Structure formats: structure tokens, C-alpha cells
């Protein structure tokens, strides 16, 4: 039988090694965050004219607002993934906040504001629902997200 370390007897927290599943989720989040950030930065850049003036048609006002939100939230969710990489529970809440903000606003734009017969509506709706699924996948690692190192 293996004897516990003397620090375990003092009641200190036990550190867990980062599971492979959590490592894969964090890496996927970092890669996905960069792709989302670049995609929406390019889309916003295409809407700007050469003189720096912004022309947004009236039918794209909400989608343009979604683009601006989609530039900020990957940075926040990437920071949350960084915290979860270091096994901190606060990272789950930071990541969850960013993903909920983006997903709820995106679903509002594509399900309420745009017509449902546009094929891209289905793709973006599936994309935002999948992002909510990542919060659940991260929550499965709740036990190892308690380290404070």
C-alpha cells in the first residue's frame, strides 16, 4: 500500500494532472477562437470603405453588431481556456460567459432577425448551439478544475 505524502496529511488540496480530454478541449478552443476572430475581423474589414467610413445596409445592422461582439468574445473565451489549462475553475465561468453571450446574441440574430429560409441561417444556428455544447464538455472536467496553483 502506498503511503500518502506528509502534505496530504495536513489537509492541503491534492493536485491532479490535467486530463487529456481537458487538454484537447483547450487546444480546440484556442484554435477555434483564432479562426472566429480572424473570420469576423475580415468580414468587418470588408464592410469598411477605403476612406475609413463605414457603410452598413439597414438589413445588416444586427449582423454587424454580432460581428463586433464576435471579435471580442473569442479573446475572452481564449482567456477562459487558458485558465482552465491551468486547472482553475474561474476559467469555466469566464469561458461560459463569453460563449453564452456570443451564442444567445447569435441565435437571436439568426433565428429572430433574419429569415429562416436562408441556408446560412441553419449553419450559423448549428454553430452557436455547438458552442453551447462546449460549455457542457468543459463542465465534465469540474473535478480537476479546483487547483489553485
PLY file of the C-alpha trace (Angstrom):
ply
format ascii 1.0
element vertex 149
property float x
property float y
property float z
element edge 148
property int vertex1
property int vertex2
end_header
0.00 0.00 0.00
1.33 3.42 -0.98
1.82 5.87 1.83
0.38 9.38 1.44
2.63 12.37 1.31
3.00 14.29 4.56
1.31 17.33 2.95
-1.79 15.22 2.29
-1.99 14.53 6.00
-2.06 18.29 6.70
-5.29 18.69 4.73
-3.90 20.55 1.74
-5.53 20.20 -1.66
-4.48 17.36 -3.89
-3.34 18.39 -7.35
-4.50 16.40 -10.32
-2.68 16.07 -13.58
-4.51 17.71 -16.44
-6.55 15.06 -18.26
-6.06 14.56 -21.98
-9.71 15.44 -22.63
-9.31 18.85 -20.98
-6.07 19.47 -22.89
-7.79 18.66 -26.20
-10.72 20.97 -25.40
-8.39 23.84 -24.53
-6.38 23.40 -27.72
-9.57 23.23 -29.82
-10.81 26.38 -28.10
-7.61 28.29 -28.80
-7.55 27.27 -32.46
-11.28 27.93 -32.87
-11.03 31.30 -31.14
-8.34 32.44 -33.56
-10.35 31.29 -36.57
-13.51 33.04 -35.33
-11.57 36.20 -34.54
-9.94 36.28 -37.98
-13.17 35.42 -39.81
-15.16 38.24 -38.25
-12.28 40.72 -38.41
-12.06 40.12 -42.16
-15.84 40.47 -42.54
-15.83 43.78 -40.65
-12.84 44.92 -42.70
-14.72 44.21 -45.94
-17.61 46.41 -44.82
-15.30 49.39 -44.29
-14.57 51.59 -47.27
-11.11 52.85 -48.23
-11.56 56.21 -46.51
-12.37 54.63 -43.17
-16.07 55.34 -43.44
-18.43 52.60 -42.51
-21.31 51.65 -44.74
-23.68 49.09 -43.27
-27.01 48.49 -45.01
-30.07 48.62 -42.78
-30.76 44.90 -43.20
-27.28 44.09 -41.80
-27.25 46.32 -38.69
-27.83 43.47 -36.22
-25.45 41.18 -38.07
-22.79 43.90 -37.97
-23.29 44.21 -34.21
-22.88 40.42 -33.99
-19.62 40.73 -35.92
-18.29 43.24 -33.40
-19.32 41.01 -30.49
-17.73 38.06 -32.28
-14.40 39.87 -32.38
-14.34 40.41 -28.59
-15.73 37.10 -27.28
-13.02 34.81 -28.74
-10.45 36.75 -26.75
-12.48 36.29 -23.56
-13.11 32.59 -24.21
-9.44 32.08 -25.07
-8.52 33.59 -21.70
-11.02 31.26 -20.02
-9.44 28.29 -21.80
-6.02 29.49 -20.60
-7.29 29.48 -17.01
-8.77 26.00 -17.47
-5.47 24.84 -18.96
-4.02 25.76 -15.56
-6.96 23.95 -13.92
-8.70 26.96 -12.43
-12.47 26.87 -12.02
-12.80 30.56 -12.75
-11.85 29.79 -16.32
-15.04 27.79 -16.78
-17.10 30.80 -15.74
-15.13 33.21 -17.94
-15.40 30.85 -20.90
-19.08 30.17 -20.21
-19.88 33.89 -20.04
-18.21 34.57 -23.38
-19.84 31.61 -25.12
-23.29 32.36 -23.70
-23.02 35.99 -24.77
-21.99 35.07 -28.30
-24.42 32.17 -28.68
-27.50 33.90 -27.31
-26.89 37.02 -29.38
-26.05 34.95 -32.48
-29.16 32.81 -32.11
-31.24 35.96 -31.68
-29.84 37.47 -34.87
-30.18 34.33 -36.98
-33.47 32.98 -35.61
-35.42 36.15 -34.88
-33.94 38.86 -37.06
-33.15 37.01 -40.31
-35.50 34.94 -42.47
-35.28 31.20 -41.79
-35.23 30.25 -45.46
-31.64 31.43 -45.92
-29.34 28.35 -45.86
-26.61 30.13 -43.88
-29.11 30.58 -41.05
-29.07 26.84 -40.43
-25.28 26.66 -40.47
-24.82 29.55 -38.07
-27.56 28.21 -35.78
-25.79 24.84 -35.61
-22.51 26.65 -34.95
-23.91 28.59 -31.97
-25.61 25.51 -30.50
-22.33 23.58 -30.79
-20.58 26.33 -28.86
-23.03 25.83 -26.02
-22.13 22.13 -26.10
-18.50 23.01 -25.39
-19.56 24.52 -22.06
-21.04 21.16 -21.10
-17.88 19.35 -22.22
-15.73 21.64 -20.09
-18.09 21.16 -17.13
-17.38 17.42 -17.28
-13.89 18.30 -16.04
-15.22 20.10 -12.94
-13.38 17.79 -10.54
-9.93 18.67 -11.87
-10.67 22.39 -12.13
-10.02 23.06 -8.47
-6.29 23.59 -8.42
-5.13 26.99 -7.28
-1.51 26.76 -8.31
0 1
1 2
2 3
3 4
4 5
5 6
6 7
7 8
8 9
9 10
10 11
11 12
12 13
13 14
14 15
15 16
16 17
17 18
18 19
19 20
20 21
21 22
22 23
23 24
24 25
25 26
26 27
27 28
28 29
29 30
30 31
31 32
32 33
33 34
34 35
35 36
36 37
37 38
38 39
39 40
40 41
41 42
42 43
43 44
44 45
45 46
46 47
47 48
48 49
49 50
50 51
51 52
52 53
53 54
54 55
55 56
56 57
57 58
58 59
59 60
60 61
61 62
62 63
63 64
64 65
65 66
66 67
67 68
68 69
69 70
70 71
71 72
72 73
73 74
74 75
75 76
76 77
77 78
78 79
79 80
80 81
81 82
82 83
83 84
84 85
85 86
86 87
87 88
88 89
89 90
90 91
91 92
92 93
93 94
94 95
95 96
96 97
97 98
98 99
99 100
100 101
101 102
102 103
103 104
104 105
105 106
106 107
107 108
108 109
109 110
110 111
111 112
112 113
113 114
114 115
115 116
116 117
117 118
118 119
119 120
120 121
121 122
122 123
123 124
124 125
125 126
126 127
127 128
128 129
129 130
130 131
131 132
132 133
133 134
134 135
135 136
136 137
137 138
138 139
139 140
140 141
141 142
142 143
143 144
144 145
145 146
146 147
147 148
